[in-house]
Every structure is written in C-alpha cells, then in structure tokens.
C-alpha cells in the first residue's frame, strides 16, 4: 500500500554548500572504470528533506567529476509515482539510483530497469532482488545511540526514563532505528519506558502537531527520539507547545544533516546526541557505486556506510569549520569503524 504525507507541499530545506566542499570531494579518488554512463537518473522519495538536498548536491558534484549528467525525479512519498517515474526514466538514462518510497512494492522498478538493461543502486531502504544498496546499519546505529543515552541521561527524580518515539512506520529502516534505540537504552536502564510512538511523517509541522497532542495525554518525558533531526525539531516544538520545560528534555536524533542541527548541538541545547549519517559521504558512495555497477565491477549487496553517535565534543573532528562553514572530512568519516553484517535488516 502506498503511504502519502498529509502535508501536500512540504517546505524545502535549503542546503548551502560550504565553500570548500569541492576541494573535500576532489580529495576522494574517483573509481577507475573502462566504461561510464553518460546520464544517471535519481529517483528520490522526498527531496524537500535536508538529507536529500545534500545527497542531490553531492550527486551533481561527483557526477561532474566523472563527466556524467544527473536527472532527478521526486516521488513525493508515493510508490505509484515512483513506479511511473521509473518507466519514464529508464528510456532516458544509463543507470539509476533509487531511494524507495516504501519498504515494499518497489520490486517492480528493478524489473522495469532490468528490461532496459539499466543497472540500479539502492539507497537507504532495501528492495528484494537489488544488486547493491548504500546504507547504514539502522538498528545498530540506533542501539549505539541508545547506549549513549542510557549512560548519559538520567531522570532527575530517579524514576524510569520516559521516551517519546517519533518515527516513520512505513519505512523499515526507521522502525529499526526506533527498535535499536530502545534496546540500547534498556541495555543500560532496563526500566526505561516508551510513553508513545508517533508517526512524524518526516515533516516537522506534522511531528509538532502530533507530539503536542500526544504529550498533552501522556505528560512530561525525558527523551525525544526521532528517526531524523527535522522531525525531532518538530516534536520538540510540540513539547514546548504542551508547556514543558526545554531544559529538562534530551533530543536524540538521526542524520545531523544540516547546519541548523550542528549549530543547535554546539550551543548546548536539547539536542545532545544524533546518529550522524553523513549524507555527503552517502552521495559520493552512491555515485561511485553507479560507476562500478555500470562498468561491471564487483559491488557488495550492502555497502555499509559509517555512522556514530555525534556529540558537540567530537563534531568538528568530522565537520571542521572551513571558511566559517561545516565541511565534511571524508577521511575522518571513512575511518569510522563499520559493521560487516548488520544485526537486523
């Protein structure tokens, strides 16, 4: 079944590339290939999100290094849209990168592409029969951040830690993040309570509204966990709307994509930790993966990308300020240990 956001026109979060971004990208060696695609299509799910704004920017810049043209189509959270877009796109491109709009129902796209001999790299959300996917280990990333919260965040009166879970239930990776986080917290604080799990629909305004309504019923909480930082921000506003103290809640987010999140973390506000997912690095891996796949080179079915519970203390190791802007250090990011096999997929 297709899932569609109730926000018909979600706002686009603008990405302002740091001045030294091209220099950072140029330091990462290109894939050597005997043949390269002339045009690559990107079927994305919600380009309005800051994560995908960054991925798209990196795809364009990396593609330019290869002399490859990029075409973007946005499914707007609709499986039907994405399948129809795939039928159109395979006639115009040599290879495709796909961010699936749902956990199921996208296998048809692989068949459409195979019929035209167009290779496909999957990003984030697995599709049965895929050749390769660029993604983190979602459960493990959530678990590791949950352990951090369990060790560092305590209820001020000594009662069990109370958690609001803000998810996106029609995407399995997001469910795994929530599950991993709660398991990680409970590995340290076994009596931690999930007061509610809500669907933020990857849209801050929706997360704000539903969090407000939910918290009016459940009462105060200690931790807001969200499958991405933007919906965490929305849920935090809902928390404030419900009249609770911003100084007594911890936000544990996912992504740490935009400058706003990094600045908020460095200010020492509610955002204490976020599972950094490095969209800049993912964009590079997707484009490099397309080059390999098109050239017939070996690719892993799961190209695991790094993640780490990011805090203010270590942020500038991975995003040093250059010309006043957070700039990814790809060598530092690539050096983060990665699991060979994800605990849950």
N, C-alpha and C positions, 0 to 999 in steps of 0.2 A: 504494500500500500504506500502511496506517495504521502509524504508529510510536507505541509506548506506552512510557512510562518504567517501569523495573523498580522504582522507588520508588512503591508503591501510594498512600501518603498522604504526599506531601512536606510538610514543615513550612511553615506560612505565616509569612513575614517581616512583622512588624507595621510599619506606617508610622505615625509620629507627626507629623501635620501641624504645621508651625511656626505660632506664634500669629498671625503677620502674613500668613498665606497668603491669606486672603480679601481683605485690602487690596491685596496684589500682583495678585490676579486682577481685582479691580474696576478697576485702572488700565488694563487692556487693553480697548479698546472692543468692545462687542457688535456682531455682524453685524445690520444692519438688514434686516428681512425682512417681506414682506406677509403671509406665512403661515408658521406654525411647527408642528412636530409636537407632539402632546400627550405622546407616550411614545416613547422611543428605547430599543432593545434593544442590549446589548453582548454579542456572542458572543466570549468571550476563550479563550485557549489554555491558559494556566496562571496562574491568579490568585494562586497561592501565592508567586509571584516578586515581589520588592520593586518591580521596574519596574512591574508591572501593579497592584500595590497602590496605587502613586502615580497611575498613569493613571486607575484607577477612582475614586479620591478626587477627582481633578480633574474627571472627567466629572460626578460628582454635584454638585460645587460650581458648575461652569459651567452645567450644566443648570438648577440652581435659579435662576440669574440670568435664564435665558430662560423660567422657569416651566414647565420640561419635566421629566417623570418618567423615571427610568432603571431598566431591569431588566437584571440581569447573569446570564449563564449561562456556566459554565466547562466546556470540552470535555475537560479533563484529558489533553491531548496526543493526543486521538483524533479522526480525521477522521469516523468513523462517528457518534460522539457529536455532533460539531458539526453535521453534516447533519441529524440527527434533531432537535437543538435548534432549528435554523433553521426546520424545518417547524412546530414548536410556536410559535416566537416570532413568525413573520410574521402569525399570527392575532391577536396582542395588541399590536403596536406599529406606529408610523407610519414608522419608519426604523430602520436597523440600522448599527452599527459592528462590523466583523469583524476579529479578529486570527486569521488562518488557522492551523490546526493542522498544516499541512504545505505544502510547496511546490506539490504537485499534488493534484487530487481535490476541490477546493473550488468548482470552477466550478458545480457543481450548486446551491450555495447562491444564487448570483446568479440562476439560473433560477427557483428557488423564490420568491425575493423579487420578481423581475420579474412573476411570475404574479399576485402580490397587489398590484402597484404600490407596492412598498416599496423606496425607494432605499437603497443600501448604500455606506458609506465603508469602505475597507480600511485597516488599519493594519499597517505593517511588512513584510508579505510579499505580493508581487503575486499577483493572480488574473486569469487571462485573461478579458477582457471587462469588467473593472472600469471604473467611471466616474471614480473618484479614489482615490488612496492617499496617506496621510500617512506619510512615512518618510524616513530619512536616505539618503544615497548610501553604501551599506555598503562597497563596495570602496574608494572614495575616502577614507572615514574610516579604514579600516584602513591604507591606503597612507600617509596623512599621519602616523599614529601610528608606523608602521614607520620612516619617515624620521626622526622624533624619536628613536626607539630607536637607529637606525643612527648618528646624530650624537652621542648622549649616553652610550651604553652600550658599553663595550669589555670584551673578555675580559682578565682580569688577567694572564694569561701570554702574551698576544699571539696565541693560536690562534683559529681561526674561532669566531664567536659561535654558541652552541648553543641552540636554541629548542625548547621543548615547546609544541605547539599543542593547545589544549583547545577542541573545537568542538561543534557540534550538526549533524551532517551531513545530516539530512533536511530542514533549512531552508536554502534557497539564500542568504538574506541572511547567515547565519552562515558559510557556505562562502566568500562574497565577502569577509567581514571577514578571515578567515584568509588568503585568497589576496592580498588587498591589503596586509595587514601584512607578509607575507614579501617581496612585491615591493618594498615601501617600504624594508625593512631592507636588502635586497640592492642597492637603488639606491645605497646608501652603502657597505655592506660586502658585496661580491658573493660572498664565500666563506662567508657565514652558512649554517648547517646546521639543518634541521628534524630533530631526532632521532626524533620520533614525533608523530603526530596521533591524538588520542584523542577519544572521544565522552563528554563530561561529562553529557549528558542534561539540561542546565540544572538540575542538582541537586547541591549541594555534596558530599553524602555519596558520591555515585557518582563525582564527579570526584576526590575524595580517594582512594578505593579504587583506581581505575584508574591515577591518576597514581603512586601508591605502587608498584603492581605494575610499571608501565612503567619507572619510574626505577630500580628495582632491576636491570632488564635493561640499560638504556641508559647508566646512570651519571649523573654530575652535569650540570647545564645552567646557562646564564647567564640565560635569559629564559623566563618562563611567559607565553605569550599565551593569552587566553581570550576567547570570544565574549561573555561577560558577567562582571561582577565577582564574582558569587556563586560561580560555578564556578571562577573564579580563586582565590578563597579556599579552596575545597575542594582544588584542585590544590596550593596552597601547603602545606596541612596534609599532603597526601600526600608532598610534597617533604621536609617535616620528619620524617615517619614513616620515610622512607627513610634518614634520618641525615645529611642535607646541611645546610650552613651557611646560616641565614636571611639572613646579612649579605652573601652573595655572589650572590644571585639578584635579578632585577628582575621585577616583575609588570607587565604591560601588559594592562589590562582594557578592557572595553566597558560603557558605561552610566553609571557613577558615580551610581547612583540613590539609595542610602540614606545615612543619617548615618554608619553604620559605615565605609563606604568613604571618605567625606570626612575623617573623623577619622583614619583609618589613614594616608591620604595626608599630612595635615598633620603627623602625628607623625614623618614621615621614614622610614617602614619600607620594606618591599619594594615596596609599590605606589607606583611612581614616576610612572606616567602612565596615564591612562584616557581613552578616547574618550567624552567626556561626550555623552550623548544627550538630556538634558533631558526626562524623562518628563512633568514638569509642563506644559511647553510643548506636547508632543505631545497630551496630554489636551485642552488648550484648542483646538488645531488640529482635532482630531477632532470635537469638539462644534460648533465654528464651521463646519466643513465639512459636517456633517449639516444644519445650519440652511440653508446656501447651497443644498445639493443638493435639499432638500425644497422650497425656495422657487423652484426652477427657475433659480437664478443660475449664472453660469459658474463652473466649477471646473477646475483643472488635473488632468490624468490623474495626474500625480505632483506632489504637494505636498511639496517637499523641505524637511525641517526641518534646523536647524543642528546641527553637531557640531564639536568641537575637541579636540585632544589636551590634556587638562586636567592641570595640574601644581599642586603646592602653591603656587607663586608667583602663579598667576592665579586660584585657586579662588574667593577671596572677591570677585572682580570680578563673578562670575556667581551666586554664592550667598553674599551678605553675611550676617553674623550679625546677626539682629534678635531682641531679647528672648532672646538666647542660642541661637537656632536658625538653621540654614542655611535661608535664604529665597530662592527664585528671583527674580532681577531680570529680568523679562521683556523690558524694553527692551534690556538688555545682550545677552541671549540672541538676540533678534531681529536685532540688529545684526551678528552673526557672518556673514561672507560665505558664501553658499551657491552651489553649482554649479547652473547652469541645466539641464544634462543630466548624468546620472551616467555615468561612464566605462564601467561594466558594470552590467547589470541582470539 
